[in-house]
Amino acid sequence: MAEDHEVLTTEEAAALLRVSTKTVLSLVRSGKLPGEKVGRAWRFPKRDVLDYVRGSSEHKAGIVDE
């Protein structure tokens, strides 16, 4: 159950999604990926990142590495 509450950094979320950190920040700013800003850094619940991966193909179309 500890995995349910695991929090990822921007770099860890990018590695899990296999995209750049720039793409992760673009997704969060567009509202496609939930995240919270803690100080100057972003944090992402692992469950939300995995839910995004499992989402519809419409959501997946948003993952394009620039």
Distance bins in CASP14 RR format, pairs under 12 A and 6 or more apart:
PFRMAT RR
TARGET T0000
AUTHOR 0000-0000-0000
RMODE 2
METHOD distances of the structure
MODEL  1
1 47 0 0 0 0 0 1 0 0 0 0 0
2 46 0 0 0 0 0 1 0 0 0 0 0
2 47 0 0 0 0 0 1 0 0 0 0 0
3 45 0 0 0 0 0 1 0 0 0 0 0
3 46 1 0 0 1 0 0 0 0 0 0 0
3 47 0 0 0 0 1 0 0 0 0 0 0
3 49 0 0 0 0 0 1 0 0 0 0 0
3 50 0 0 0 0 1 0 0 0 0 0 0
4 45 0 0 0 0 1 0 0 0 0 0 0
4 46 0 0 0 0 1 0 0 0 0 0 0
4 47 1 0 1 0 0 0 0 0 0 0 0
4 48 0 0 0 0 0 1 0 0 0 0 0
4 50 0 0 0 0 0 1 0 0 0 0 0
4 51 0 0 0 0 0 1 0 0 0 0 0
5 43 0 0 0 0 0 1 0 0 0 0 0
5 45 1 0 0 1 0 0 0 0 0 0 0
5 46 0 0 0 0 1 0 0 0 0 0 0
5 47 0 0 0 0 1 0 0 0 0 0 0
5 48 0 0 0 0 0 1 0 0 0 0 0
6 12 0 0 0 0 1 0 0 0 0 0 0
6 13 0 0 0 0 0 1 0 0 0 0 0
6 16 0 0 0 0 0 1 0 0 0 0 0
6 43 0 0 0 0 0 1 0 0 0 0 0
6 44 0 0 0 0 1 0 0 0 0 0 0
6 45 1 0 0 1 0 0 0 0 0 0 0
6 46 1 0 1 0 0 0 0 0 0 0 0
6 47 1 0 0 1 0 0 0 0 0 0 0
6 48 0 0 0 0 0 1 0 0 0 0 0
6 49 0 0 0 0 1 0 0 0 0 0 0
6 50 0 0 0 0 1 0 0 0 0 0 0
7 13 0 0 0 0 1 0 0 0 0 0 0
7 34 0 0 0 0 0 1 0 0 0 0 0
7 35 0 0 0 0 1 0 0 0 0 0 0
7 36 0 0 0 0 1 0 0 0 0 0 0
7 38 0 0 0 0 1 0 0 0 0 0 0
7 41 0 0 0 0 0 1 0 0 0 0 0
7 42 0 0 0 0 0 1 0 0 0 0 0
7 43 1 0 1 0 0 0 0 0 0 0 0
7 44 1 0 0 1 0 0 0 0 0 0 0
7 45 1 0 0 1 0 0 0 0 0 0 0
7 46 1 0 0 1 0 0 0 0 0 0 0
7 47 0 0 0 0 1 0 0 0 0 0 0
7 48 0 0 0 0 1 0 0 0 0 0 0
7 49 0 0 0 0 0 1 0 0 0 0 0
8 14 0 0 0 0 1 0 0 0 0 0 0
8 15 0 0 0 0 1 0 0 0 0 0 0
8 16 1 0 0 1 0 0 0 0 0 0 0
8 17 0 0 0 0 1 0 0 0 0 0 0
8 21 0 0 0 0 0 1 0 0 0 0 0
8 24 0 0 0 0 1 0 0 0 0 0 0
8 28 0 0 0 0 0 1 0 0 0 0 0
8 33 0 0 0 0 0 1 0 0 0 0 0
8 34 0 0 0 0 0 1 0 0 0 0 0
8 35 0 0 0 0 1 0 0 0 0 0 0
8 36 0 0 0 0 0 1 0 0 0 0 0
8 38 0 0 0 0 0 1 0 0 0 0 0
8 41 0 0 0 0 0 1 0 0 0 0 0
8 42 0 0 0 0 1 0 0 0 0 0 0
8 43 1 0 0 1 0 0 0 0 0 0 0
8 44 1 0 1 0 0 0 0 0 0 0 0
8 45 1 0 0 1 0 0 0 0 0 0 0
8 46 1 0 1 0 0 0 0 0 0 0 0
8 47 0 0 0 0 0 1 0 0 0 0 0
8 48 0 0 0 0 1 0 0 0 0 0 0
8 49 1 0 0 1 0 0 0 0 0 0 0
8 50 0 0 0 0 1 0 0 0 0 0 0
8 52 0 0 0 0 0 1 0 0 0 0 0
9 15 0 0 0 0 1 0 0 0 0 0 0
9 16 0 0 0 0 0 1 0 0 0 0 0
9 21 0 0 0 0 1 0 0 0 0 0 0
9 24 0 0 0 0 1 0 0 0 0 0 0
9 25 0 0 0 0 0 1 0 0 0 0 0
9 35 0 0 0 0 0 1 0 0 0 0 0
9 36 0 0 0 0 0 1 0 0 0 0 0
9 38 0 0 0 0 1 0 0 0 0 0 0
9 41 1 0 0 1 0 0 0 0 0 0 0
9 42 1 0 0 1 0 0 0 0 0 0 0
9 43 1 0 0 1 0 0 0 0 0 0 0
9 44 1 0 0 1 0 0 0 0 0 0 0
9 45 0 0 0 0 0 1 0 0 0 0 0
9 46 0 0 0 0 0 1 0 0 0 0 0
9 49 0 0 0 0 0 1 0 0 0 0 0
10 16 0 0 0 0 0 1 0 0 0 0 0
10 17 0 0 0 0 0 1 0 0 0 0 0
10 19 0 0 0 0 0 1 0 0 0 0 0
10 20 0 0 0 0 1 0 0 0 0 0 0
10 21 1 0 1 0 0 0 0 0 0 0 0
10 22 0 0 0 0 1 0 0 0 0 0 0
10 23 0 0 0 0 0 1 0 0 0 0 0
10 24 1 0 1 0 0 0 0 0 0 0 0
10 25 1 0 0 1 0 0 0 0 0 0 0
10 26 0 0 0 0 0 1 0 0 0 0 0
10 27 0 0 0 0 0 1 0 0 0 0 0
10 28 0 0 0 0 1 0 0 0 0 0 0
10 29 0 0 0 0 0 1 0 0 0 0 0
10 33 0 0 0 0 0 1 0 0 0 0 0
10 35 0 0 0 0 1 0 0 0 0 0 0
10 36 0 0 0 0 0 1 0 0 0 0 0
10 37 0 0 0 0 0 1 0 0 0 0 0
10 38 0 0 0 0 0 1 0 0 0 0 0
10 40 0 0 0 0 0 1 0 0 0 0 0
10 41 1 0 0 1 0 0 0 0 0 0 0
10 42 1 0 1 0 0 0 0 0 0 0 0
10 43 0 0 0 0 1 0 0 0 0 0 0
10 44 1 0 0 1 0 0 0 0 0 0 0
10 49 0 0 0 0 0 1 0 0 0 0 0
11 17 0 0 0 0 0 1 0 0 0 0 0
11 19 0 0 0 0 0 1 0 0 0 0 0
11 20 0 0 0 0 1 0 0 0 0 0 0
11 21 1 0 1 0 0 0 0 0 0 0 0
11 22 0 0 0 0 0 1 0 0 0 0 0
11 24 0 0 0 0 1 0 0 0 0 0 0
11 25 0 0 0 0 0 1 0 0 0 0 0
11 41 0 0 0 0 1 0 0 0 0 0 0
11 42 0 0 0 0 0 1 0 0 0 0 0
11 43 0 0 0 0 0 1 0 0 0 0 0
11 44 0 0 0 0 0 1 0 0 0 0 0
12 18 0 0 0 0 0 1 0 0 0 0 0
12 21 0 0 0 0 1 0 0 0 0 0 0
12 24 0 0 0 0 1 0 0 0 0 0 0
12 41 0 0 0 0 0 1 0 0 0 0 0
12 42 0 0 0 0 0 1 0 0 0 0 0
12 43 0 0 0 0 1 0 0 0 0 0 0
12 44 1 0 0 1 0 0 0 0 0 0 0
12 45 0 0 0 0 0 1 0 0 0 0 0
12 46 0 0 0 0 1 0 0 0 0 0 0
12 49 0 0 0 0 1 0 0 0 0 0 0
13 19 0 0 0 0 1 0 0 0 0 0 0
13 20 0 0 0 0 0 1 0 0 0 0 0
13 21 0 0 0 0 1 0 0 0 0 0 0
13 22 0 0 0 0 0 1 0 0 0 0 0
13 23 0 0 0 0 1 0 0 0 0 0 0
13 24 1 0 1 0 0 0 0 0 0 0 0
13 25 0 0 0 0 1 0 0 0 0 0 0
13 27 0 0 0 0 1 0 0 0 0 0 0
13 28 0 0 0 0 1 0 0 0 0 0 0
13 33 1 0 0 1 0 0 0 0 0 0 0
13 34 0 0 0 0 0 1 0 0 0 0 0
13 35 0 0 0 0 1 0 0 0 0 0 0
13 36 0 0 0 0 0 1 0 0 0 0 0
13 41 0 0 0 0 0 1 0 0 0 0 0
13 42 0 0 0 0 1 0 0 0 0 0 0
13 43 0 0 0 0 1 0 0 0 0 0 0
13 44 1 0 1 0 0 0 0 0 0 0 0
13 45 0 0 0 0 1 0 0 0 0 0 0
13 46 0 0 0 0 1 0 0 0 0 0 0
13 47 0 0 0 0 0 1 0 0 0 0 0
13 48 0 0 0 0 1 0 0 0 0 0 0
13 49 1 0 1 0 0 0 0 0 0 0 0
13 50 0 0 0 0 0 1 0 0 0 0 0
13 52 0 0 0 0 1 0 0 0 0 0 0
13 53 0 0 0 0 0 1 0 0 0 0 0
13 63 0 0 0 0 0 1 0 0 0 0 0
14 20 1 0 1 0 0 0 0 0 0 0 0
14 21 1 0 1 0 0 0 0 0 0 0 0
14 22 0 0 0 0 1 0 0 0 0 0 0
14 23 1 0 0 1 0 0 0 0 0 0 0
14 24 1 0 1 0 0 0 0 0 0 0 0
14 25 0 0 0 0 1 0 0 0 0 0 0
14 26 0 0 0 0 0 1 0 0 0 0 0
14 27 0 0 0 0 1 0 0 0 0 0 0
14 28 0 0 0 0 0 1 0 0 0 0 0
14 33 0 0 0 0 0 1 0 0 0 0 0
14 42 0 0 0 0 0 1 0 0 0 0 0
14 44 0 0 0 0 1 0 0 0 0 0 0
14 49 0 0 0 0 1 0 0 0 0 0 0
14 63 0 0 0 0 0 1 0 0 0 0 0
14 65 0 0 0 0 1 0 0 0 0 0 0
15 21 0 0 0 0 1 0 0 0 0 0 0
15 23 0 0 0 0 0 1 0 0 0 0 0
15 24 0 0 0 0 1 0 0 0 0 0 0
15 44 0 0 0 0 0 1 0 0 0 0 0
15 46 0 0 0 0 0 1 0 0 0 0 0
15 49 0 0 0 0 0 1 0 0 0 0 0
16 24 0 0 0 0 1 0 0 0 0 0 0
16 33 0 0 0 0 0 1 0 0 0 0 0
16 44 0 0 0 0 1 0 0 0 0 0 0
16 45 0 0 0 0 0 1 0 0 0 0 0
16 46 1 0 0 1 0 0 0 0 0 0 0
16 47 0 0 0 0 0 1 0 0 0 0 0
16 48 0 0 0 0 0 1 0 0 0 0 0
16 49 1 0 1 0 0 0 0 0 0 0 0
16 50 1 0 0 1 0 0 0 0 0 0 0
16 51 0 0 0 0 0 1 0 0 0 0 0
16 52 0 0 0 0 1 0 0 0 0 0 0
16 53 1 0 0 1 0 0 0 0 0 0 0
16 63 0 0 0 0 0 1 0 0 0 0 0
17 23 1 0 0 1 0 0 0 0 0 0 0
17 24 1 0 0 1 0 0 0 0 0 0 0
17 25 0 0 0 0 0 1 0 0 0 0 0
17 26 0 0 0 0 0 1 0 0 0 0 0
17 27 0 0 0 0 1 0 0 0 0 0 0
17 28 0 0 0 0 0 1 0 0 0 0 0
17 32 0 0 0 0 0 1 0 0 0 0 0
17 33 0 0 0 0 1 0 0 0 0 0 0
17 44 0 0 0 0 1 0 0 0 0 0 0
17 46 0 0 0 0 0 1 0 0 0 0 0
17 48 0 0 0 0 0 1 0 0 0 0 0
17 49 1 0 0 1 0 0 0 0 0 0 0
17 50 0 0 0 0 1 0 0 0 0 0 0
17 51 0 0 0 0 0 1 0 0 0 0 0
17 52 1 0 0 1 0 0 0 0 0 0 0
17 53 1 0 0 1 0 0 0 0 0 0 0
17 54 0 0 0 0 0 1 0 0 0 0 0
17 55 0 0 0 0 0 1 0 0 0 0 0
17 59 0 0 0 0 0 1 0 0 0 0 0
17 60 0 0 0 0 1 0 0 0 0 0 0
17 62 0 0 0 0 0 1 0 0 0 0 0
17 63 1 0 0 1 0 0 0 0 0 0 0
17 64 0 0 0 0 0 1 0 0 0 0 0
17 65 0 0 0 0 1 0 0 0 0 0 0
18 24 0 0 0 0 0 1 0 0 0 0 0
18 49 0 0 0 0 0 1 0 0 0 0 0
18 53 0 0 0 0 1 0 0 0 0 0 0
18 60 0 0 0 0 0 1 0 0 0 0 0
18 63 0 0 0 0 1 0 0 0 0 0 0
18 64 0 0 0 0 0 1 0 0 0 0 0
18 65 0 0 0 0 1 0 0 0 0 0 0
19 25 0 0 0 0 0 1 0 0 0 0 0
19 26 0 0 0 0 1 0 0 0 0 0 0
19 27 0 0 0 0 1 0 0 0 0 0 0
19 28 0 0 0 0 0 1 0 0 0 0 0
19 32 0 0 0 0 0 1 0 0 0 0 0
19 33 0 0 0 0 0 1 0 0 0 0 0
19 49 0 0 0 0 0 1 0 0 0 0 0
19 52 0 0 0 0 0 1 0 0 0 0 0
19 53 0 0 0 0 0 1 0 0 0 0 0
19 60 0 0 0 0 0 1 0 0 0 0 0
19 62 0 0 0 0 1 0 0 0 0 0 0
19 63 1 0 1 0 0 0 0 0 0 0 0
19 64 0 0 0 0 1 0 0 0 0 0 0
19 65 1 0 1 0 0 0 0 0 0 0 0
19 66 0 0 0 0 1 0 0 0 0 0 0
20 26 0 0 0 0 1 0 0 0 0 0 0
20 27 0 0 0 0 0 1 0 0 0 0 0
20 63 0 0 0 0 0 1 0 0 0 0 0
20 64 0 0 0 0 0 1 0 0 0 0 0
20 65 1 0 1 0 0 0 0 0 0 0 0
20 66 1 0 0 1 0 0 0 0 0 0 0
21 27 0 0 0 0 0 1 0 0 0 0 0
21 28 0 0 0 0 0 1 0 0 0 0 0
21 41 0 0 0 0 0 1 0 0 0 0 0
21 42 0 0 0 0 1 0 0 0 0 0 0
21 44 0 0 0 0 0 1 0 0 0 0 0
21 65 0 0 0 0 0 1 0 0 0 0 0
21 66 0 0 0 0 0 1 0 0 0 0 0
22 28 0 0 0 0 0 1 0 0 0 0 0
22 29 0 0 0 0 0 1 0 0 0 0 0
22 64 0 0 0 0 0 1 0 0 0 0 0
22 65 0 0 0 0 1 0 0 0 0 0 0
22 66 1 0 0 1 0 0 0 0 0 0 0
23 29 0 0 0 0 0 1 0 0 0 0 0
23 30 0 0 0 0 0 1 0 0 0 0 0
23 32 0 0 0 0 0 1 0 0 0 0 0
23 33 0 0 0 0 1 0 0 0 0 0 0
23 52 0 0 0 0 0 1 0 0 0 0 0
23 62 0 0 0 0 1 0 0 0 0 0 0
23 63 1 0 0 1 0 0 0 0 0 0 0
23 64 1 0 0 1 0 0 0 0 0 0 0
23 65 1 0 1 0 0 0 0 0 0 0 0
23 66 1 0 0 1 0 0 0 0 0 0 0
24 30 0 0 0 0 0 1 0 0 0 0 0
24 31 0 0 0 0 0 1 0 0 0 0 0
24 32 0 0 0 0 0 1 0 0 0 0 0
24 33 1 0 0 1 0 0 0 0 0 0 0
24 34 0 0 0 0 0 1 0 0 0 0 0
24 35 0 0 0 0 1 0 0 0 0 0 0
24 42 1 0 0 1 0 0 0 0 0 0 0
24 43 0 0 0 0 0 1 0 0 0 0 0
24 44 1 0 0 1 0 0 0 0 0 0 0
24 48 0 0 0 0 0 1 0 0 0 0 0
24 49 0 0 0 0 1 0 0 0 0 0 0
24 52 0 0 0 0 0 1 0 0 0 0 0
24 62 0 0 0 0 0 1 0 0 0 0 0
24 63 0 0 0 0 1 0 0 0 0 0 0
24 65 0 0 0 0 0 1 0 0 0 0 0
24 66 0 0 0 0 0 1 0 0 0 0 0
25 31 0 0 0 0 0 1 0 0 0 0 0
25 32 0 0 0 0 0 1 0 0 0 0 0
25 33 0 0 0 0 1 0 0 0 0 0 0
25 35 0 0 0 0 0 1 0 0 0 0 0
25 37 0 0 0 0 0 1 0 0 0 0 0
25 41 0 0 0 0 0 1 0 0 0 0 0
25 42 1 0 0 1 0 0 0 0 0 0 0
25 44 0 0 0 0 0 1 0 0 0 0 0
25 66 0 0 0 0 0 1 0 0 0 0 0
26 32 0 0 0 0 1 0 0 0 0 0 0
26 33 0 0 0 0 1 0 0 0 0 0 0
26 42 0 0 0 0 0 1 0 0 0 0 0
26 62 0 0 0 0 1 0 0 0 0 0 0
26 63 0 0 0 0 1 0 0 0 0 0 0
26 64 0 0 0 0 1 0 0 0 0 0 0
26 65 0 0 0 0 0 1 0 0 0 0 0
26 66 1 0 0 1 0 0 0 0 0 0 0
27 33 1 1 0 0 0 0 0 0 0 0 0
27 34 0 0 0 0 1 0 0 0 0 0 0
27 35 0 0 0 0 1 0 0 0 0 0 0
27 42 0 0 0 0 0 1 0 0 0 0 0
27 44 0 0 0 0 1 0 0 0 0 0 0
27 48 0 0 0 0 0 1 0 0 0 0 0
27 49 0 0 0 0 1 0 0 0 0 0 0
27 52 1 0 0 1 0 0 0 0 0 0 0
27 53 0 0 0 0 0 1 0 0 0 0 0
27 59 0 0 0 0 1 0 0 0 0 0 0
27 60 0 0 0 0 0 1 0 0 0 0 0
27 61 0 0 0 0 0 1 0 0 0 0 0
27 62 1 0 0 1 0 0 0 0 0 0 0
27 63 1 0 0 1 0 0 0 0 0 0 0
27 64 0 0 0 0 0 1 0 0 0 0 0
27 65 0 0 0 0 0 1 0 0 0 0 0
27 66 0 0 0 0 0 1 0 0 0 0 0
28 34 1 0 0 1 0 0 0 0 0 0 0
28 35 1 0 1 0 0 0 0 0 0 0 0
28 36 0 0 0 0 1 0 0 0 0 0 0
28 37 0 0 0 0 1 0 0 0 0 0 0
28 41 0 0 0 0 0 1 0 0 0 0 0
28 42 1 0 0 1 0 0 0 0 0 0 0
28 43 0 0 0 0 0 1 0 0 0 0 0
28 44 1 0 0 1 0 0 0 0 0 0 0
28 45 0 0 0 0 0 1 0 0 0 0 0
28 48 0 0 0 0 0 1 0 0 0 0 0
28 49 0 0 0 0 0 1 0 0 0 0 0
28 52 0 0 0 0 0 1 0 0 0 0 0
29 35 0 0 0 0 0 1 0 0 0 0 0
29 37 0 0 0 0 0 1 0 0 0 0 0
29 42 0 0 0 0 1 0 0 0 0 0 0
30 52 0 0 0 0 0 1 0 0 0 0 0
30 59 0 0 0 0 0 1 0 0 0 0 0
30 62 0 0 0 0 1 0 0 0 0 0 0
30 63 0 0 0 0 0 1 0 0 0 0 0
31 48 0 0 0 0 0 1 0 0 0 0 0
31 52 0 0 0 0 0 1 0 0 0 0 0
31 59 0 0 0 0 0 1 0 0 0 0 0
31 62 0 0 0 0 0 1 0 0 0 0 0
32 48 0 0 0 0 0 1 0 0 0 0 0
32 49 0 0 0 0 0 1 0 0 0 0 0
32 51 0 0 0 0 0 1 0 0 0 0 0
32 52 1 0 0 1 0 0 0 0 0 0 0
32 53 0 0 0 0 0 1 0 0 0 0 0
32 55 0 0 0 0 0 1 0 0 0 0 0
32 56 0 0 0 0 0 1 0 0 0 0 0
32 58 0 0 0 0 1 0 0 0 0 0 0
32 59 1 0 0 1 0 0 0 0 0 0 0
32 60 0 0 0 0 0 1 0 0 0 0 0
32 61 0 0 0 0 0 1 0 0 0 0 0
32 62 1 0 0 1 0 0 0 0 0 0 0
32 63 0 0 0 0 1 0 0 0 0 0 0
32 64 0 0 0 0 0 1 0 0 0 0 0
33 42 0 0 0 0 1 0 0 0 0 0 0
33 43 0 0 0 0 0 1 0 0 0 0 0
33 44 1 0 0 1 0 0 0 0 0 0 0
33 45 0 0 0 0 0 1 0 0 0 0 0
33 48 1 0 0 1 0 0 0 0 0 0 0
33 49 1 0 0 1 0 0 0 0 0 0 0
33 50 0 0 0 0 0 1 0 0 0 0 0
33 51 0 0 0 0 1 0 0 0 0 0 0
33 52 1 0 1 0 0 0 0 0 0 0 0
33 53 0 0 0 0 0 1 0 0 0 0 0
33 55 0 0 0 0 0 1 0 0 0 0 0
33 59 0 0 0 0 1 0 0 0 0 0 0
33 60 0 0 0 0 0 1 0 0 0 0 0
33 62 0 0 0 0 1 0 0 0 0 0 0
33 63 0 0 0 0 1 0 0 0 0 0 0
34 42 0 0 0 0 0 1 0 0 0 0 0
34 43 0 0 0 0 0 1 0 0 0 0 0
34 44 1 0 0 1 0 0 0 0 0 0 0
34 45 1 0 0 1 0 0 0 0 0 0 0
34 46 0 0 0 0 0 1 0 0 0 0 0
34 47 0 0 0 0 1 0 0 0 0 0 0
34 48 1 0 1 0 0 0 0 0 0 0 0
34 49 0 0 0 0 1 0 0 0 0 0 0
34 50 0 0 0 0 0 1 0 0 0 0 0
34 51 0 0 0 0 1 0 0 0 0 0 0
34 52 0 0 0 0 1 0 0 0 0 0 0
35 41 0 0 0 0 0 1 0 0 0 0 0
35 42 1 0 0 1 0 0 0 0 0 0 0
35 43 1 0 0 1 0 0 0 0 0 0 0
35 44 1 0 1 0 0 0 0 0 0 0 0
35 45 1 0 0 1 0 0 0 0 0 0 0
35 46 0 0 0 0 0 1 0 0 0 0 0
35 47 0 0 0 0 0 1 0 0 0 0 0
35 48 1 0 0 1 0 0 0 0 0 0 0
35 49 0 0 0 0 1 0 0 0 0 0 0
35 51 0 0 0 0 0 1 0 0 0 0 0
35 52 0 0 0 0 0 1 0 0 0 0 0
36 42 1 0 0 1 0 0 0 0 0 0 0
36 43 1 0 1 0 0 0 0 0 0 0 0
36 44 1 0 0 1 0 0 0 0 0 0 0
36 45 0 0 0 0 1 0 0 0 0 0 0
36 48 0 0 0 0 1 0 0 0 0 0 0
37 43 1 0 0 1 0 0 0 0 0 0 0
37 44 0 0 0 0 0 1 0 0 0 0 0
38 44 0 0 0 0 0 1 0 0 0 0 0
42 48 0 0 0 0 0 1 0 0 0 0 0
42 49 0 0 0 0 0 1 0 0 0 0 0
43 49 0 0 0 0 0 1 0 0 0 0 0
44 50 0 0 0 0 0 1 0 0 0 0 0
44 51 0 0 0 0 0 1 0 0 0 0 0
44 52 0 0 0 0 1 0 0 0 0 0 0
44 53 0 0 0 0 0 1 0 0 0 0 0
45 51 0 0 0 0 1 0 0 0 0 0 0
45 52 0 0 0 0 0 1 0 0 0 0 0
46 52 0 0 0 0 0 1 0 0 0 0 0
46 53 0 0 0 0 0 1 0 0 0 0 0
47 53 0 0 0 0 0 1 0 0 0 0 0
47 54 0 0 0 0 0 1 0 0 0 0 0
48 54 0 0 0 0 0 1 0 0 0 0 0
48 55 0 0 0 0 0 1 0 0 0 0 0
48 59 0 0 0 0 0 1 0 0 0 0 0
49 55 0 0 0 0 0 1 0 0 0 0 0
49 59 0 0 0 0 0 1 0 0 0 0 0
49 63 0 0 0 0 0 1 0 0 0 0 0
51 59 0 0 0 0 1 0 0 0 0 0 0
52 58 0 0 0 0 0 1 0 0 0 0 0
52 59 1 0 0 1 0 0 0 0 0 0 0
52 60 0 0 0 0 1 0 0 0 0 0 0
52 62 0 0 0 0 1 0 0 0 0 0 0
52 63 0 0 0 0 1 0 0 0 0 0 0
53 59 0 0 0 0 1 0 0 0 0 0 0
53 60 1 0 0 1 0 0 0 0 0 0 0
53 62 0 0 0 0 0 1 0 0 0 0 0
53 63 0 0 0 0 1 0 0 0 0 0 0
54 60 0 0 0 0 1 0 0 0 0 0 0
55 61 0 0 0 0 0 1 0 0 0 0 0
55 62 0 0 0 0 0 1 0 0 0 0 0
55 63 0 0 0 0 0 1 0 0 0 0 0
56 62 0 0 0 0 0 1 0 0 0 0 0
57 63 0 0 0 0 0 1 0 0 0 0 0
END
